[in-house]
Amino acid sequence: MPEILLHQYASSPFAEKIRVCLGIKRLAWGAVDEPVIMPKPELVALTGGYRRIPVMQIGADIYCDSQLIVRELERRYPEPTLFPAGDAGLIQATALWTDRVVFQAAVAIIFGGLGDKVPAAFIKDREALRGGAFDTAGMGAAVPHMMGQLRAHVALLCEQLADGRTFLTGERPGLADANAYYNLWFVRSAYPPAASTFEDLPHIGAWLERVRAIGHGTSAPVSRDEALRVAHGALPAAAAPSSDPLIGKPVSVGADDYGRDLVRGTLVGATEYQLSVLRQEKDLGDIVVHFPRIGFTLALA
Ligand SMILES: N[C@@H](CCC(=O)N[C@@H](CS)C(=O)NCC(=O)O)C(=O)O
């Protein structure tokens, strides 16, 4: 059984970001396939309520959100680094561009383009996730604008590649590539006609192919039940010492954008980057769920 379990599904763009990082690091991992829509009982048993994909599991430690998964992969498996040219802070900050602005353009282009072909159950699920309408007709009306937006974002990548470099920060691939790549992969795979929005821009086709060729490391399927057994048989790792006044207190943590379900437990770790919540889950024992600080709320429960 590989140490790293990634709760994911094949069509998930944020999971693709992580799969590329696993490829850069040439890691072996277990692919725990989750449903694309709720219910996700095994995932929610592990996270305590967080439902988004991807989630990384290492024993009884559960890492939510691709931002934190990247940080934890780099901490545990530093070589090959995701920051071959340095600039780790600045490059991690690009996630706020790709995961929010570029992602929303990709979503509008794909689902606006698919229109009536989007299954009703998917729409209902994503409305619950967003806490608002998932209006494919409205997205359809925004497609011309969003295509212009996406092209402008991709033009920035062209500018970066214009000196003939192989990857965005130099000759070796890194997080900058994974972040910039996954939304374009999403458009290409979910709604191929819209790839014409950016594929003719110079350098892009060859760069996309080079990132694709990195692969995803070595993965093997792991069932959701097996993942639960792994959590049951493991103890969470000790959290780094922290002087945060909420340590030891009951708290709730949730995403501040969408999929805001709160996870409740005892705060056992708090750094500038990370919040760690200890929970007792029936049949699984102690589990520590980790979140990034950026983009997540923390409150006394
Ligand atoms: N900020 C989160 C966003 C994750 C996200 O939006 N994931 C999508 C799938 S790619 C999702 O969870 N959709 C709802 C679902 O799958 O239940 C991250 O970086 O992991």
The ligand as a Gaussian input file, in Angstrom:
#p B3LYP/6-31G(d) Opt

LIG

0 1
 N       -9.452000      25.276000      -3.458000
 C       -9.753000      23.878000      -3.642000
 C      -10.755000      23.711000      -4.778000
 C      -11.156000      22.280000      -4.995000
 C      -12.325000      22.122000      -5.932000
 O      -13.076000      23.053000      -6.235000
 N      -12.517000      20.913000      -6.391000
 C      -13.648000      20.558000      -7.208000
 C      -13.296000      19.401000      -8.117000
 S      -11.960000      19.779000      -9.178000
 C      -14.725000      20.031000      -6.299000
 O      -14.453000      19.660000      -5.188000
 N      -15.954000      20.009000      -6.773000
 C      -17.016000      19.485000      -5.999000
 C      -16.925000      18.028000      -5.767000
 O      -16.156000      17.326000      -6.448000
 O      -17.629000      17.543000      -4.893000
 C       -8.438000      23.144000      -3.925000
 O       -7.467000      23.801000      -4.331000
 O       -8.358000      21.946000      -3.673000

